[in-house]
Amino acid sequence: AAQDRSKDEPVLIRFLGTSAKSADVFSLLENICENLRILSHGESAYKGGRENEGLSQCPKSFEELRIYFSDALANWAFGPITIFLDSVDQLNGSNSGLNLAWLPVVGLSRNVHLVVSTLPDEPTPEVGLPFRCLSILCKKLVPGFKTSLGMSELEAAITVCNQHPELFIGVEPLKDAVPLFSHLLKLNGRRATQRQTDNIIEVVKGSDKNQTPLVVTILADIVAKLHSFDEVPKFTLDGASPTISVRQIIISFCHRLQHDHGKKLVSHSLSYITVPEQGVTEAELTDILSIDDIVLAEAYPW
């Protein structure tokens, strides 16, 4: 969708929950508001210090940032702009981010296109905090939204989504994952045997939650590294139910890395990658690991 916008139209895309800062609504608003301020002045004027027009300096407190963000979207007069906020359900509990009180979805300027994605409400998620983002968005966008007798809030929200296709677009389960799976392998210059393909499709069809492009993409990436004579690895964890999840696939992948390369090397490498706010280069990671006595003791036991 972002590629369909005009080249002169700015597009802000934020994948929430992919890092510590992107899971914190305060840091998210700081970043987006600063981007909006720069865009309101124009790049050349901003770099040249000519900031007579456009948005004012961003405030420092969360409540002031929330108001600043809302006012900016309501009064935006600096050309069309599109904002994608992916997976608002992945926000953490700081500043009540999951309550979405900070997110204006009505009364926006005609120049603003706001796209928000979320999973259906989950009172007991496999990992993370419970969230009701879909129901909250329904209440914000559809006046008079309420649950009917004998209907849960999630069921009512899904009903409202189906009744308002101009506001909500649901991601339907993949009816046939084979074309997508084969296409993803082709992009990597790989093919799968019929047996490998059948095993993957069996995994995908195990649950509606598995029938998503994300699950198929992860599985295709794993299969792309296999030989034609290799078996597709099992993704269920010891004691886990036969129905897998994205989290189980990732954990089982980490377990295989530990089996192939050593538990200390894998765990320490992932820690060094995760901790730095600005990330770490491959050369820096190699240098750090080369002086990590615990990793060296595992790699060279004798």
Disulfide bonds with the S-S distance in Angstrom:
none
